């Protein structure tokens, strides 16, 4: 029998799927940010944030990824990932465009995927964030 404090197997599996997908995408992009790949330098130069924004966002994404992979901190990682991806999405919609350097919108799509996955994790693990949990209706 499951109580409010014990998530069902389906909820746990859904959360882990979203945690791993979001963290995997974030971790995969770190190579490009930290190696100063042409696309990353172009993006952050266009935003007027090269190299500080590129390195800073890479560090923030690394932290979010690690937090997402630890069950007790997954909700915090999800919240951080949502903030980072909101910034990326706004940058795409206002400055960069959906498609960057002929990527067919891949980076924009990945940002949306991480945002959605992080939102799912935040809702499913809201009891780990008391303030957010109260806002989203979880009991402590």
ROSE-4610 file (N, C-alpha, C; in Angstrom, 1 decimal, always signed):
// ROSE-4610
residu = [X/X/X/X/X/X/X/X/X/X/X/X/X/X/X/X/X/X/X/X/X/X/X/X/X/X/X/X/X/X/X/X/X/X/X/X/X/X/X/X/X/X/X/X/X/X/X/X/X/X/X/X/X/X/X/X/X/X/X/X/X/X/X/X/X/X/X/X/X/X/X/X/X/X/X/X/X/X/X/X/X/X/X/X/X/X/X/X/X/X/X/X/X/X/X/X/X/X/X/X/X/X/X/X/X/X/X/X/X/X/X/X/X/X/X/X/X/X/X/X/X/X/X/X/X/X/X/X/X/X/X/X/X/X/X/X/X/X/X/X/X/X/X/X/X/X/X/X/X/X/X/X/X/X/X/X/X/X/X/X/X/X/X/X/X/X/X/X/X/X/X/X/X/X/X/X/X/X/X/X/X/X/X/X/X/X/X/X/X/X/X/X/X/X/X/X/X/X/X/X/X/X/X/X/X/X/X/X/X/X/X/X/X/X/X/X/X/X/X/X/X/X/X/X/X/X/X/X/X/X/X/X/X/X/X/X/X/X/X/X/X/X/X/X/X/X/X/X/X/X/X/X/X/X/X/X/X/X/X/X/X/X/X/X/X/X/X/X/X/X/X/X/X/X/X/X/X/X/X/X/X/X/X/X/X/X/X/X/X/X/X/X/X/X/X/X/X/X/X/X/X/X/X/X/X/X/X/X/X/X/X/X/X/X/X/X/X/X/X/X/X/X/X/X/X/X/X/X/X/X/X/X/X/X/X/X/X/X/X/X/X/X/X/X/X/X/X/X/X/X/X/X/X/X/X/X/X/X/X/X/X/X/X/X/X/X/X/X/X/X/X/X/X/X/X/X/X/X/X/X/X/X/X/X/X/X/X/X/X/X/X/X/X/X/X/X/X/X/X/X/X/X/X/X/X/X/X/X/X/X/X/X/X/X/X/X/X/X/X/X]
num = [1/1/1/2/2/2/3/3/3/4/4/4/5/5/5/6/6/6/7/7/7/8/8/8/9/9/9/10/10/10/11/11/11/12/12/12/13/13/13/14/14/14/15/15/15/16/16/16/17/17/17/18/18/18/19/19/19/20/20/20/21/21/21/22/22/22/23/23/23/24/24/24/25/25/25/26/26/26/27/27/27/28/28/28/29/29/29/30/30/30/31/31/31/32/32/32/33/33/33/34/34/34/35/35/35/36/36/36/37/37/37/38/38/38/39/39/39/40/40/40/41/41/41/42/42/42/43/43/43/44/44/44/45/45/45/46/46/46/47/47/47/48/48/48/49/49/49/50/50/50/51/51/51/52/52/52/53/53/53/54/54/54/55/55/55/56/56/56/57/57/57/58/58/58/59/59/59/60/60/60/61/61/61/62/62/62/63/63/63/64/64/64/65/65/65/66/66/66/67/67/67/68/68/68/69/69/69/70/70/70/71/71/71/72/72/72/73/73/73/74/74/74/75/75/75/76/76/76/77/77/77/78/78/78/79/79/79/80/80/80/81/81/81/82/82/82/83/83/83/84/84/84/85/85/85/86/86/86/87/87/87/88/88/88/89/89/89/90/90/90/91/91/91/92/92/92/93/93/93/94/94/94/95/95/95/96/96/96/97/97/97/98/98/98/99/99/99/100/100/100/101/101/101/102/102/102/103/103/103/104/104/104/105/105/105/106/106/106/107/107/107/108/108/108/109/109/109/110/110/110/111/111/111/112/112/112/113/113/113/114/114/114/115/115/115/116/116/116/117/117/117/118/118/118/119/119/119/120/120/120/121/121/121/122/122/122/123/123/123/124/124/124/125/125/125/126/126/126/127/127/127/128/128/128/129/129/129/130/130/130/131/131/131/132/132/132/133/133/133/134/134/134/135/135/135/136/136/136/137/137/137/138/138/138/139/139/139/140/140/140]
x = [+0.8/+0.0/+0.9/+0.5/+1.3/+0.6/+1.5/+1.0/+1.4/+1.0/+1.4/+2.9/+3.6/+5.0/+5.8/+5.1/+5.7/+5.2/+6.0/+5.5/+5.3/+4.4/+4.1/+5.3/+5.4/+6.4/+6.4/+5.2/+5.0/+5.6/+5.3/+5.7/+7.2/+7.8/+9.2/+9.9/+9.4/+10.0/+9.8/+8.7/+8.5/+9.5/+9.7/+10.6/+12.0/+12.4/+13.8/+14.0/+13.0/+13.1/+13.4/+12.6/+12.8/+14.1/+14.5/+15.7/+16.9/+16.9/+18.0/+18.1/+16.9/+16.8/+17.3/+16.8/+17.3/+18.7/+19.2/+20.6/+21.5/+21.1/+21.8/+22.0/+20.9/+21.0/+21.9/+21.7/+22.6/+24.1/+24.3/+25.7/+26.4/+25.6/+26.1/+26.5/+25.8/+26.2/+27.4/+27.8/+28.9/+30.2/+30.4/+31.6/+31.7/+30.6/+30.6/+30.9/+30.3/+30.5/+31.9/+32.4/+33.8/+34.9/+34.7/+35.7/+35.7/+34.8/+34.7/+34.4/+33.5/+33.0/+32.5/+32.6/+32.2/+30.8/+29.9/+28.4/+28.2/+28.9/+28.7/+29.3/+30.4/+31.1/+30.2/+29.6/+28.7/+27.5/+26.9/+25.7/+25.9/+27.0/+27.2/+27.8/+28.5/+29.0/+27.7/+26.8/+25.6/+24.8/+24.8/+24.1/+24.9/+26.2/+27.1/+27.6/+27.6/+28.0/+29.2/+30.0/+31.1/+32.3/+33.1/+33.0/+32.3/+32.1/+31.6/+30.2/+29.3/+28.0/+28.1/+29.0/+29.2/+29.7/+30.8/+31.3/+30.4/+29.8/+28.9/+27.7/+27.1/+25.9/+26.3/+27.5/+28.0/+28.2/+28.7/+28.8/+27.5/+26.5/+25.2/+24.5/+24.7/+24.1/+24.8/+26.0/+26.7/+26.1/+26.0/+25.4/+23.9/+23.1/+21.8/+21.7/+22.7/+22.7/+23.0/+24.0/+24.4/+23.2/+22.6/+21.4/+20.3/+20.1/+19.0/+19.2/+20.5/+20.8/+20.8/+20.6/+20.5/+19.0/+18.4/+16.9/+16.6/+17.3/+17.0/+17.1/+17.9/+18.1/+17.5/+16.9/+16.3/+15.4/+14.6/+13.6/+14.4/+15.5/+16.3/+17.0/+17.5/+18.1/+17.1/+15.9/+14.8/+14.5/+14.4/+14.2/+15.3/+16.5/+17.7/+17.7/+17.4/+17.4/+16.3/+15.1/+14.0/+14.4/+15.1/+15.6/+16.6/+17.5/+18.5/+17.9/+17.0/+16.3/+15.3/+14.7/+13.8/+14.7/+15.9/+16.8/+17.2/+17.5/+17.9/+16.7/+15.5/+14.3/+14.0/+14.1/+13.8/+14.9/+16.2/+17.2/+17.0/+16.5/+16.2/+15.0/+14.0/+12.8/+13.0/+14.0/+14.1/+15.4/+16.4/+17.7/+18.2/+18.3/+19.0/+18.2/+16.9/+16.0/+15.9/+14.9/+14.7/+15.9/+16.3/+17.4/+18.7/+19.7/+21.0/+22.0/+22.7/+23.7/+23.3/+22.1/+21.6/+21.4/+21.1/+20.8/+19.4/+18.6/+17.2/+16.3/+16.8/+16.1/+16.4/+17.4/+17.8/+18.1/+18.9/+19.2/+17.9/+17.1/+15.8/+15.0/+14.9/+14.1/+14.7/+16.0/+16.6/+16.3/+16.3/+16.0/+14.6/+13.6/+12.2/+12.1/+12.8/+12.7/+13.2/+14.4/+14.9/+13.9/+13.3/+12.3/+11.1/+10.6/+9.4/+9.8/+10.9/+11.3/+11.6/+12.2/+12.5/+11.2/+10.2/+8.9/+8.2/+8.3/+7.7/+8.4/+9.7/+10.5/+10.0/+10.0/+9.6/+8.2/+7.3/+5.9/+6.0/+6.6/+6.7/+7.4/+8.4/+9.3/+9.1/+7.9/+7.6/+7.7/+7.5/+7.6/+9.0/+10.0/+11.4/+11.7/+10.8/+11.0/+9.8/+9.9/+8.7/+7.9/+8.6/+8.0/+7.2/+7.9/+7.3/+6.2/+6.5/+5.4/+4.2/+4.2/+3.0/+2.3/+3.1/+2.5/+1.8/+2.4/+1.8/+0.9/+0.6/-0.4/+0.1/+1.4/+1.9/+1.7/+1.6/+1.5/+2.9/+3.3/+4.6/+4.6]
y = [-1.2/+0.0/+1.2/+2.2/+3.4/+4.6/+5.3/+6.5/+7.7/+8.8/+10.1/+10.3/+9.7/+9.8/+8.8/+7.7/+6.7/+6.7/+7.1/+7.2/+5.7/+5.6/+4.3/+4.0/+2.8/+2.3/+3.1/+3.4/+4.1/+5.5/+6.2/+7.5/+7.6/+6.6/+6.5/+6.3/+5.4/+5.1/+6.3/+7.0/+8.2/+9.3/+9.5/+10.5/+10.1/+8.9/+8.5/+8.6/+8.3/+8.5/+9.9/+10.8/+12.3/+12.8/+12.3/+12.7/+12.3/+11.1/+10.6/+11.3/+11.5/+12.2/+13.6/+14.4/+15.7/+15.8/+15.0/+15.1/+14.6/+13.6/+13.2/+14.3/+15.0/+16.1/+17.2/+17.5/+18.6/+18.2/+17.0/+16.5/+16.4/+16.0/+15.9/+17.2/+18.3/+19.6/+20.2/+19.7/+20.3/+20.2/+19.2/+19.1/+20.3/+20.6/+21.7/+23.1/+23.2/+24.5/+24.6/+23.5/+23.6/+23.5/+23.0/+22.9/+24.1/+25.0/+26.2/+25.8/+24.9/+24.4/+25.7/+25.6/+26.8/+27.2/+26.3/+26.6/+27.3/+26.8/+27.4/+28.8/+29.0/+30.3/+31.3/+30.8/+31.6/+32.0/+31.1/+31.4/+32.4/+32.2/+33.1/+34.5/+34.5/+35.7/+36.5/+35.9/+36.5/+37.1/+36.4/+36.9/+38.0/+38.2/+39.1/+38.6/+37.3/+36.7/+35.7/+35.8/+34.9/+35.5/+34.8/+33.4/+33.1/+34.2/+34.0/+33.3/+33.7/+33.0/+31.6/+31.3/+29.9/+29.0/+29.5/+28.7/+28.7/+29.8/+29.9/+29.0/+29.0/+28.1/+26.7/+26.4/+25.0/+24.5/+25.4/+25.0/+24.8/+25.7/+25.6/+24.3/+24.0/+22.7/+21.5/+21.5/+20.4/+20.2/+21.3/+21.2/+20.7/+21.2/+20.7/+19.2/+18.8/+17.4/+16.5/+16.9/+16.1/+16.1/+17.2/+17.2/+16.4/+16.4/+15.5/+14.0/+13.6/+12.2/+11.7/+12.6/+12.2/+12.3/+11.2/+11.3/+12.4/+12.6/+13.6/+15.0/+15.2/+16.6/+16.8/+15.8/+15.8/+17.0/+17.3/+18.5/+19.8/+19.9/+21.2/+21.2/+20.1/+20.0/+20.4/+19.9/+20.2/+21.6/+22.3/+23.7/+24.5/+24.1/+24.8/+24.6/+23.3/+23.1/+23.9/+24.0/+24.7/+26.2/+26.8/+28.2/+28.4/+27.4/+27.5/+27.4/+26.4/+26.2/+27.3/+27.9/+29.0/+30.1/+30.4/+31.4/+31.0/+29.7/+29.3/+29.5/+29.1/+29.2/+30.7/+31.5/+32.9/+33.5/+33.1/+33.5/+33.1/+31.8/+31.3/+32.1/+32.4/+33.1/+34.6/+35.2/+36.6/+37.1/+36.3/+36.7/+35.7/+34.4/+33.4/+32.9/+32.7/+32.1/+30.6/+29.9/+28.5/+27.7/+28.0/+27.3/+28.1/+27.4/+28.0/+27.3/+28.1/+27.6/+26.3/+26.2/+25.1/+23.8/+23.9/+22.7/+22.2/+22.9/+22.4/+22.5/+23.4/+23.6/+22.6/+21.8/+20.7/+21.3/+22.3/+22.9/+23.4/+24.1/+24.6/+23.4/+22.3/+21.2/+20.5/+20.4/+19.8/+20.7/+22.0/+22.9/+22.7/+22.5/+22.3/+20.9/+19.9/+18.6/+18.6/+19.3/+19.4/+20.1/+21.2/+22.0/+21.1/+20.4/+19.5/+18.4/+17.8/+16.7/+17.2/+18.4/+18.9/+19.3/+19.8/+20.2/+18.9/+17.8/+16.6/+16.1/+16.2/+15.8/+16.6/+17.9/+18.8/+18.5/+18.2/+17.8/+16.5/+15.5/+14.2/+14.1/+15.0/+15.0/+16.2/+16.9/+18.1/+18.0/+16.8/+16.7/+16.9/+16.8/+17.0/+18.5/+19.4/+20.8/+21.4/+21.5/+21.9/+23.1/+24.1/+25.4/+25.1/+24.5/+24.1/+23.1/+22.1/+21.1/+21.7/+22.7/+23.4/+24.1/+24.8/+25.5/+24.6/+23.3/+22.4/+21.4/+21.5/+20.7/+19.5/+19.3/+18.1/+18.3/+17.2/+17.2/+16.9/+17.5/+17.2/+16.0]
z = [+0.0/+0.0/+0.0/-0.8/-0.9/-0.1/+0.6/+1.3/+0.4/+0.9/+0.2/+0.2/+1.2/+1.2/+0.4/+0.0/-0.8/-2.2/-3.2/-4.5/-5.1/-6.0/-6.7/-7.6/-8.0/-8.9/-10.2/-10.7/-12.0/-11.9/-10.7/-10.5/-10.4/-9.7/-9.5/-10.9/-11.7/-13.0/-13.9/-13.9/-14.7/-14.3/-13.0/-12.5/-13.0/-12.8/-13.2/-14.7/-15.5/-16.9/-17.3/-16.7/-16.9/-16.4/-15.2/-14.6/-15.5/-15.9/-16.8/-18.1/-18.7/-20.0/-19.9/-18.9/-18.8/-18.4/-17.5/-17.1/-18.3/-19.0/-20.2/-21.2/-21.5/-22.5/-22.0/-20.7/-20.2/-20.2/-19.8/-19.7/-21.1/-22.1/-23.4/-24.0/-23.6/-24.2/-23.5/-22.4/-21.7/-22.5/-23.2/-24.0/-25.0/-25.6/-26.5/-25.9/-24.7/-24.0/-23.5/-22.8/-22.2/-23.2/-24.4/-25.4/-26.3/-26.1/-27.0/-28.4/-28.6/-29.9/-30.6/-31.9/-32.8/-32.5/-32.4/-32.2/-30.9/-29.8/-28.5/-28.5/-29.1/-29.1/-29.9/-31.0/-31.8/-31.0/-30.3/-29.6/-28.5/-27.7/-26.6/-27.1/-28.2/-28.8/-29.3/-29.9/-30.4/-29.2/-28.1/-26.9/-26.2/-26.6/-25.9/-24.6/-24.4/-23.2/-23.3/-24.3/-24.5/-23.8/-23.1/-22.7/-21.4/-20.6/-19.3/-19.3/-20.2/-20.2/-20.6/-21.5/-22.0/-20.8/-20.2/-19.1/-17.9/-17.6/-16.4/-16.6/-17.8/-18.1/-18.0/-18.5/-18.5/-17.0/-16.2/-14.7/-14.1/-14.4/-13.9/-14.4/-15.6/-16.2/-15.6/-15.3/-14.6/-13.2/-12.5/-11.1/-11.2/-12.1/-12.3/-12.6/-13.5/-13.9/-12.7/-11.9/-10.7/-9.7/-9.5/-8.6/-9.1/-10.4/-11.0/-10.8/-10.7/-10.6/-9.1/-8.2/-6.8/-6.3/-6.0/-5.7/-4.7/-3.6/-2.6/-3.1/-4.1/-4.7/-6.1/-6.6/-8.0/-8.2/-7.2/-7.3/-7.4/-6.7/-6.7/-8.1/-8.6/-9.9/-11.0/-10.8/-11.8/-11.8/-10.7/-10.6/-11.3/-11.0/-11.6/-13.1/-13.6/-15.0/-15.7/-15.0/-15.6/-15.8/-14.8/-15.0/-16.1/-16.2/-17.2/-18.6/-18.7/-20.0/-20.4/-19.4/-19.7/-20.3/-19.8/-20.4/-21.8/-22.0/-23.3/-24.3/-23.9/-24.8/-25.1/-24.1/-24.4/-25.3/-25.1/-26.0/-27.5/-27.6/-29.0/-29.6/-28.8/-29.3/-29.6/-28.9/-29.0/-29.8/-29.8/-30.4/-31.4/-31.0/-31.8/-32.9/-32.7/-33.6/-33.2/-33.8/-33.5/-34.0/-35.2/-35.8/-35.7/-35.2/-35.0/-35.9/-36.8/-37.6/-38.3/-38.9/-39.6/-38.9/-37.6/-36.8/-36.9/-37.7/-37.8/-36.6/-35.6/-34.4/-33.3/-33.5/-32.6/-31.2/-31.0/-29.7/-29.0/-29.8/-29.3/-28.8/-29.6/-29.2/-27.9/-27.8/-26.6/-25.4/-25.6/-24.4/-24.0/-24.9/-24.6/-23.9/-24.4/-23.8/-22.4/-22.1/-20.7/-19.9/-20.4/-19.6/-19.2/-20.1/-19.9/-18.9/-19.1/-18.2/-16.8/-16.7/-15.4/-14.7/-15.4/-14.9/-14.3/-15.1/-14.6/-13.3/-13.3/-12.1/-10.9/-11.1/-10.1/-9.5/-10.4/-9.9/-9.1/-9.7/-9.1/-7.8/-7.7/-6.5/-5.6/-5.8/-5.1/-3.6/-3.0/-1.6/-1.1/-2.0/-1.6/-1.5/-2.0/-1.9/-1.1/+0.2/+0.9/+0.4/+0.1/-0.4/-1.7/-2.7/-4.0/-3.8/-2.9/-2.6/-2.1/-1.2/-0.7/-1.9/-2.7/-3.8/-4.8/-5.0/-6.0/-5.3/-4.0/-3.4/-2.7/-2.5/-1.8/-0.3/+0.4/+1.8/+2.4/+3.5/+4.1/+5.0]
